[in-house]
Amino acid sequence: MEAILLEYAWVLVVLIVLEGLLAADNAVVMAVMVKHLPKAQQKKALFYGLFGAFVFRFAALFMITFLVNIWQIQALGAAYLLFISIKNIYDSRKGKEDDHPDAKPRKQSGFWMTVLKVELADIAFALDSMLAAVALAVTLPELGNFHVGGINGGQFSVMLLGGIIGLIIMRFAARQFVVLLEKYPALETAAFLIVGWVGVKLVVLTLAHPALQIIDPAFPHSTLWKTTFWIVLAGIAVNGYLVGVRQNREKLNG
């Protein structure tokens, strides 16, 4: 019994780290999407975004055994993340090209449209978060005789704790990312590259889905893919930060 509890404790620690990273990604997206709004509206939009993240993550947690069987949902999540990544990076580049005194300012989304976009992103991140949690939790031995949504109660409890801690991290990270983006605007591109990379991750999960098996179903859970995913994600984040620091220094010196 002690060995099982130690195994549960270890997986919970790993899951907390994983959910924390995914929550940070979600917080970055919210920060980027609301930063064009006035300060007062930013806070309101972040509140709605955090509330939506809370609701969607728990909905996905209880529906995960149903969601896992529908590859189209994973595909839609991947398509949306890739769409907002490509669109925002394109708009950002186009805005820089048109940056001259006579250029008309780009039309920005209003408050409620911004909230809607944030909520849609929350859904995609909630799906990715719960799929990652399930992949870890099901490796644990079953504990107890009760089940929740087709998942053993012990495994479900680990997923629940990891999800709650991830949401707490997101709650405190979102506003800080808004401040960071104001100081280092270059991080916006890095943020949307990360969004696109998470979208690629969902594409891989979709292609490996048992109903499709376009690629080996074991590949998304392989050490090679997991290592590649996190190295690329970390590389995007570090490069974005370094570029932001350099541009900020050039601006101050210029």
N, C-alpha and C positions, 0 to 999 in steps of 0.2 A: 504493500500500500504506500509506503514512504517513497519507493522508487517512482510510482505513478504520480504522486503529488509533486515530486521534484521535476518530473518530465513536464507536468502541467505548468509549473512555475517558470521553467525555462522557455517553453513555447509562448507563455504570456508575455515575458520580457521581450522576446523577438517580435511578437505581434504588436506590442506597444510601440517599439521603435518603427516598425513598418507603417502602422497606422498614423504615427506622428509625422512621418515623412509624407505620406499621402495627404494628410490633413494640411500640412504646410503647403503642398502644391495647390490644394483647393483654396487655401487662404490667399495665395499669390494671385490666383485667377480672379477671386472676388476683389482684391485690392486693385488690380489693373482695370477691371470692368467698371468700378465705381469712381475712379480717380478724377474723371472729367466733371463729376457732379460738384455742386457747391458743398462746402464742409458739412453743413447741417444735414443735407440730403445723403452725403456719403455715409454718415453714421446710421441713418435710417435704412439705407440700402444694405449696409453690412449686417444690420440686425436681421432684416428679412432673409438675407443670404445665409446667415448662421442658423436661423430658425429652420430654413428649408433644408440645410445640410443635416441638421439634427433629425428632422422628420424623415427625410429620404433614406438616411443611413439605417434608421431603425425599421423602416418599411422594408428595405432590402434585406435586412438581417432576418426578419420573420418570413420573408418570401423567397429566400435564397435558393431553397431546393426546387422551387418552381421556376425561378429565373434562370438557374443554371441549365435547365433543359431547353430553353428557348434561345437559340443562337442569334436569332434576328434582333433580340434586345441588346446583346453584346455588340452586334454590328452597328446598330443605331447609335449606341454610346460612342463607339469608335468614330463613326462618321461625323458626329457632332463635334467631338473634341478636335478632330483634324480640320473640320470646317472653320471653327472659330480661331484655331491656330493660324491657318493659312490666310484667312481673311484679315485678321488683325495685323499680321506681319506685313502683308501686302499694303494695307491701308497706311501703316506706319511709314513704309518706304515711299509710297506715293506722296504722303504728306511732306516728307523731306524734300522730294523733288520739286514740289509745288510751293516750297517755302520762300516766297518773295513778297515784297510789300503789296503788290496788286492782287495776290492770290486770295480767293475767297476761302474763309475758314470752313473746314469740313464740318458737316452737320453731325452732331453727336446725338446719341439716343437720349430720350427723355427719361425721367425717373422710373416710371413703371415699366418701360421697355427694358431699361437696364436691369431692374429687378427680375424680369422674366428671363433674360439671358443668364443672369447669375443662377437662377433656380434650375434652368436646363443643364447648366454646367454641374451643379450640385448633384443632379440625378446621375449623370455619367460618372462622376467621381465616386458617388455612393456605390454604384454597381462595381466599379473597379476595386474599391475598398473591401466590400463584402466578399468578392470572389477571391481576393488575396487572403482574407481571414479564413474562409472555408478551406482553402488549399492547405493552410497551416493546421487548422483545428482538426481536420479529419485524419491527420497523421497520429493523433493522440489515441490511446486506448479508451474505450467507452467507460464512463464513470456514472454509476447510478442507473436506475431502470426507467427513467422518464425521458421523453423526447419532446423537442419543440420544433415544429415545422419540419419534421423528418430528420432532425439532427439530434444526436445524443445530448442529454441535458448538461453533462459535464463539458463537452465540446462547445455547446452553445454558450455556456457561462463564460468561457475563455474569450469567445468572439465578442460577447456583450461588453466585458470589461475593457478589452482592447479598443472597441469602438467608442466607448464613453471617454476613455482617456484621450483618444485621438481628437474627439470633439472639443475637449477642454483645451488641448493644445491649439486647435484652430481658433477658439474663442479669443485667446490672448495674442495669437500671431497675426490675425487679419489686419487689425488697425496698425500694427507695427510695420507691416508690409506696405501699407499706404504711405506712411512716413518715409520709408526707405525708397520707394519708387519716386517720391517727390525729390529726394536728394540725388538719386542715381537713375535718371530716366531710361538709360540704356538697359536696365534690368527688365524693362517691359518686353523687349524682344526675347530675352532669355526666358522670361516667364511663359510666353506663348510657344517657344520652342519646347519647353518642358511639357506644356499641354499637348502639343502634337506628338511628343514622344510617348506620353501616356496613352494617347490615341492609338499609336502603333502597337503598344502592348495589348490593347483590347482587340486590335486586328489579329494579332498572333493568337490570342485566346479564341477568337471566332474561327479562324482557319483550322485550329486544332480541335474544335468542338467535336464530340463523338458523332454527332449527326452529319458532319461534313468530312472530317478527317482529311482535309486537303494537305495538311502537314501532320507529322507525328503528334498524336494527342499528348505524349509525354514531354514534348519539347518545351512548352511554356513553363513546366515545372523543373526543367533541367538546370543544373548548376551553370552550364554555359550561358543559357539565355538570361537567367537571373543576374549573373555577374555582369554580363554585357549591358543589361538594362540599367543597373545601378551605376556602373562606371560612366556610361554615356550621360545619364541624368546629372550625376555629380559634376561631370566635365562641363555641361551646359551652364550649370549654376555658377561654378567657379569662374568660367570664362566671362559670363555676363557681369559678374561682380567686378572682375579686373578691368573690363572695358569701361564699366560705369565709373570706377575710381579714376581711371586715366582721363576720361572725358570731363569729369568734375574738376580734376586738377588743371586741365587745359583751359577750362572755362574761367577758373579763378585766376590763372596766370595771364589769360588773354584780356 
